[in-house]
Amino acid sequence: MSRLTDLLRQVRGTDAQLGADLEKEISALTKRRSFGLVFERHQPEAVELPGQPIRRGAKVRVLQPRGETAKGDSRLWRVDSIETDFAGQQIAQLIELVKDAPEHTTAPIEDLVVVAEFDDKIYPGLVETGRVERGGDKPFHTVINAENFHALEMLTYTHRGKVDAIYIDPPYNTGARDWKYNNDYVEGDDDYRHSKWLAFMERRLLVARELLNPDDSVLIVTIDEKEYLRLGMLLEQTFPEASIQMISSVINPSGVARKNQFYRADEYLYFVFLGTSTVVPHGGNMLTPAEAYEGKRIDIWRRLLRSGTNSRRQDGVKQFYPFWIDEESKRIHSIGDYLPLGEDPKAVTPPLPGLVPCWPIRSDNGEGCWQISSETARTGLAEGTVKLGSYTASKGRWSVSYLRNAEKQRLARGELEVVGSDQNGALILKQSESIARTLNPVTVWNQVSHNAGAGGSNIIRALLPDRKFPFPKSLFAVEDALRFFVKEKPDAVVLDFFSGSGTTAHAIMRLNKQDDGRRQCISVTNNEVSAEEQGKLRKQSLRPGDTEWERWGICDYITKPRIRAAITGKTPDGEPIKGEYKFTDEFPMAEGFEENAAFFTLTYEAPLSVRHHRAFERIAPMLWLRAGATGRLIDDLGDRGWDISAVYAVLENIDDAESFFDAMCGAEAVHTVFVVADDDAAFQMVCRELRSDLHVVRLYESYLQNFEINQGRGF
Ligand SMILES: C[S@@+](CC[C@H](N)C(=O)[O-])C[C@H]1O[C@@H](n2cnc3c(N)ncnc32)[C@H](O)[C@@H]1O
């Protein structure tokens, strides 16, 4: 490239226009990636929106007839007009959405489903579908039933740059009908399955990136052997400024058989560190089982003789001195001064007759040096952190051991406990209970609690007896992974946009219980019905969008009930949950958690109703989310045209705002005010009347600009 840059400079010197033209072409060429991860973007992705009203101009698909299990027609149509036939049925005239020679057809509108392609503009709304309140004034956890791409776009309005951690466990692309692209399962024999998966992930990661706090946040993505190589490269490409690590985590120690290959016992977690994001040690090292060292006596003494490079006498002149040993009592009597280079140790006389010297002599019998000076060694001997080691008869030599500074600091922090001292006065130590919280975690994890069966499926079985969810994560694995980043952030906002059974929210509630935290989790998942279940439902003449179909969807059947059960401590039948959490803390699951949660479904609003303020009810939850999901949700402004809740307020009626300003004087906890103002001068007037520390957000212009899904991202 530098050669090209030089040539360009020369061309520009002689012909500026030619230089500019060439530069433009070269820049376009360099944008076409020729190495790294190259894949088809498969544009645009599309999602069916069952339940959306069919209007003139809508983009639709024709559903397969009721009772039909074969794959439906994937063509897209535009509704040209809707007429009512003689039997009173509404029939849509459809035009195929292709440039060349589009077909025309008709279909009853009940056989149509609205489709949103990801480059279509969409105005999202939220409808509350339930809530659980046991957490007083704590922020609410939220569960959003939605296509996650659209939910992420919606969150760019409410949480841009505000998310502290994202944990996702996306479909692993196993080829076993574990995920859909454009409404079709991606099968193992699909030639494009990897590029479809990459396109699917990239679109979502690019939006997720806008939600993460660029100064300090983390993205955690789990994956297995099928896509881990490609995912690693995609993450590098999408987060070029971040540092990335991959952890290998044992989730099934006996392993799953792989023909002619090693059995697979682990899966992987990518950690994408943004800004100053730092691992805060909290457990053991994640490799050694906690029970292997807790409370046990340990040997953390190190040899005082320096080894490796810089270990000759001349490398540490002042570290060449004798320990004088009383061999009868096996004690260090005293420590001599260093012997200047060139002087013979054999010429040094003992301080008392009978004492034997121990000089730093290396294994090759050459003169070496100790790790510390004689003064430091004397202090160590007095405090019990330097001791006589073993005697090697073949060499006729003693060794000396000591505690390094790192261990002395752990002692000072209380991570090591002094049990007593030996005959030499040297300390006898054991790991204190708290040691498990402060070891540095390593990149291979092997924790029994991370076993997907015991920590995942069994927990779901206890919370939701008789309901099944395929492959939930171990609750404790998610808790451990997140604790490294949110342990010292009691107000952290955590997002999981492939939340499945809701394990992440559950883990966050457990973390809150451990330190009285007020962390909140946003869980997004669609209401997909499993492939197996779908077949059964279709045979019963049901289709997506039917109440009887939707009730079996993951979000309604698993995610929301699981979070409700975790908080209340009761199963959906009202029975106390059997069993205990057995992890860092043990308590009955029936105790539940003092937490709040609210459940929503993402809706798609018509731009006209948004523009005319008619969609306030649907927008209201987003304002509440943006203001921190705390306290009462303002969903009705009543006749006076304003309302003030715990931490935010909404003012619609600017013309009659005096009473609002008066009420705001006493509302000290309020930090955000949404003002509906089409007129700039009126908005400025409101701002002047309000406290200067308030965050004042203008609606609806900002709504239309920010909520309009797809703002030219080119998806
Ligand atoms: C592997 S599961 C996550 C399991 C979760 N970690 C747990 O412990 O239960 C992935 C989930 O993402 C959901 N999902 C897949 N594609 C989605 C999409 N485009 N939008 C929303 N949810 C999606 C699936 O329905 C599935 O429940």
The ligand as an ORCA input file, in Angstrom:
! r2SCAN-3c Opt
* xyz 0 1
  C     -29.256    -21.406     22.338
  S     -30.684    -20.659     22.874
  C     -30.186    -19.768     24.287
  C     -30.317    -20.544     25.564
  C     -30.083    -19.750     26.805
  N     -28.721    -19.333     26.953
  C     -30.508    -20.535     28.018
  O     -29.696    -20.775     28.905
  O     -31.652    -20.904     28.084
  C     -30.951    -19.435     21.684
  C     -32.313    -18.800     21.793
  O     -32.371    -17.694     20.915
  C     -33.640    -17.645     20.294
  N     -33.457    -16.996     18.983
  C     -32.875    -17.495     17.878
  N     -32.907    -16.603     16.878
  C     -33.522    -15.504     17.364
  C     -33.866    -14.236     16.804
  N     -33.558    -13.934     15.558
  N     -34.506    -13.364     17.596
  C     -34.819    -13.665     18.877
  N     -34.508    -14.835     19.451
  C     -33.870    -15.744     18.712
  C     -34.057    -19.095     20.152
  O     -35.445    -19.203     20.114
  C     -33.450    -19.719     21.404
  O     -34.367    -19.746     22.423
*
